[in-house]
Amino acid sequence: MPITQEELEEKQQAALCEIFTQLRIRTGHDFTSYKRATILRGI
């Protein structure tokens, strides 16, 4: 069964949250207030 758009978006959001967590742990900087496009451009 193919993944739905909603499921894909949920997985992407969870991955982005994990990236924010790792960045905060490793750098001490909180990126959660950054716009999504800004973060994705940096990645």
Steps between C-alpha positions, in 0.01 A plus 500: 500500500651836398567766759248785505595866473391552860721215624793637300455847650481352852825309444670809361386707798627236743837493322525877511423498874777246551741721306403798720558291811843384386603852402386637838689225687820539300512876447284641778306700239124464468392500136130429562397861434664499156277474196486154343640626168799655675588173673450291186717738299775459761473124497 
